[in-house]
Amino acid sequence: MTSDTTTSTVPALSNDELAALEGAVAACVRDFYVCARADDLLGPVFNGVIRDWDAHLTTMDDFWSGALLGTQRYQAAPFPPHVKLEMTQDHFDRWRDLWSASAQACLPEPIRGKALSIGEHMAHCWGRAYVTLRGQMAQA
């Protein structure tokens, strides 16, 4: 996990409180990926494309730190790398279920609720956009 947490938009947190939340986010990311890599549906997708797990986990720490704590370390567009993968709405639903279980287990409030809401939104919107885009690519 990178250490730049000074740009967080979470109000009224001390550096120690922010560091604790960063640790919870990292624990959640790792819990999720342990489950996802072992999952019958998601495991083949993740294990088939991710070669450097340490780098991927650091990227996901940064993404979720930004989404949940307002840090600015993640600057990429998260959707495009997923377009080339072979997935269905079932993959996104399973992702949501595993993410929700990890968030419930690892994150304190108030970021737990935010993580659950973002996960639900991502599974729904990304799933629909992905299926639509893949259908259009198949017709082209």
C-alpha positions in Angstrom: 0.0 0.0 0.0 1.3 3.4 -0.8 1.6 6.0 1.9 0.1 9.1 0.4 -3.1 9.6 2.5 -2.7 13.3 2.9 -5.2 14.1 0.2 -8.2 12.3 1.7 -11.5 14.0 1.6 -12.8 12.2 4.6 -13.5 15.0 7.1 -12.2 15.2 10.7 -9.9 12.2 10.8 -6.6 12.2 12.5 -3.6 10.7 10.6 -3.9 7.6 12.9 -7.6 7.2 12.1 -7.0 7.5 8.4 -4.1 5.0 8.6 -6.4 2.6 10.4 -9.1 3.0 7.7 -6.4 2.5 5.0 -5.4 -0.7 6.7 -9.1 -1.9 6.8 -9.4 -1.1 3.1 -6.2 -3.1 2.3 -7.5 -6.0 4.5 -10.8 -5.9 2.6 -9.1 -6.0 -0.8 -7.0 -8.9 0.2 -10.0 -10.8 1.7 -12.0 -10.3 -1.5 -9.2 -11.5 -3.7 -8.5 -14.6 -1.6 -12.2 -15.5 -2.1 -12.4 -14.4 -5.8 -9.3 -16.4 -6.8 -10.8 -19.5 -5.2 -14.2 -19.0 -6.7 -15.4 -21.3 -9.4 -16.7 -18.5 -11.6 -14.4 -15.6 -10.9 -11.2 -17.5 -10.2 -10.5 -18.5 -13.8 -11.0 -14.9 -14.9 -8.7 -13.3 -12.3 -6.1 -16.0 -12.4 -6.1 -16.0 -16.2 -5.1 -12.4 -16.6 -3.4 -11.1 -13.5 0.3 -12.0 -13.5 1.7 -9.7 -10.8 -0.6 -10.0 -7.8 1.3 -7.6 -5.6 1.0 -4.9 -8.2 -2.7 -5.6 -8.7 -3.4 -5.5 -5.0 -1.6 -2.2 -4.6 -3.6 -0.8 -7.5 -6.9 -2.0 -5.9 -5.8 -0.6 -2.6 -5.4 2.8 -4.3 -8.7 2.5 -6.2 -10.7 1.6 -3.1 -8.9 4.1 -0.9 -10.0 6.8 -3.5 -13.5 5.5 -3.7 -14.0 5.2 0.1 -11.6 7.7 1.6 -11.2 10.2 -1.1 -7.5 9.8 -1.6 -6.1 10.6 -5.0 -3.6 7.9 -5.7 -5.7 6.0 -8.3 -5.8 8.1 -11.5 -6.7 5.5 -14.2 -10.1 4.6 -15.7 -11.2 1.3 -14.1 -13.6 0.0 -16.7 -11.5 -0.3 -19.9 -9.2 -3.1 -18.8 -12.2 -5.3 -18.2 -13.7 -5.0 -21.7 -11.4 -7.6 -23.2 -12.4 -10.3 -20.6 -15.0 -12.9 -21.3 -17.7 -12.3 -18.6 -21.5 -12.3 -18.2 -23.8 -10.5 -15.8 -23.3 -13.5 -13.5 -19.7 -12.6 -13.1 -20.6 -9.1 -12.0 -23.2 -10.4 -9.6 -20.8 -12.9 -8.1 -18.2 -10.1 -7.8 -20.8 -8.0 -5.9 -21.6 -10.9 -3.5 -18.0 -11.6 -2.7 -17.1 -7.9 -2.4 -20.1 -7.4 -0.1 -19.0 -10.3 2.2 -15.5 -8.9 2.4 -16.7 -5.4 3.1 -19.1 -6.7 5.8 -16.2 -8.6 7.4 -13.4 -6.1 7.1 -14.7 -2.5 7.0 -16.0 -0.3 9.8 -18.8 2.1 9.4 -19.1 4.6 7.8 -17.0 3.2 5.0 -18.7 -0.2 5.1 -22.0 1.2 3.9 -20.2 3.2 1.2 -18.3 0.2 0.0 -21.5 -1.9 -0.2 -23.3 0.9 -2.1 -20.4 1.4 -4.6 -20.1 -2.4 -5.1 -23.8 -2.7 -5.8 -23.6 0.2 -8.3 -20.5 -1.1 -10.0 -22.0 -4.6 -10.4 -25.2 -3.3 -11.9 -23.8 -0.5 -14.1 -20.6 -2.2 -15.2 -22.5 -5.5 -15.8 -25.0 -3.8 -18.0 -22.4 -1.7 -19.8 -20.1 -4.6 -20.3 -22.8 -6.9 -21.7 -24.1 -4.2 -24.0 -20.6 -3.3 -25.2 -19.6 -6.9 -25.8 -22.8 -7.4 -27.8 -22.0 -4.4 -30.0 -18.5 -5.7 -30.5 -19.7 -9.1 -31.5 -22.1 -7.5 -34.1 -19.3 -5.4 -35.6 
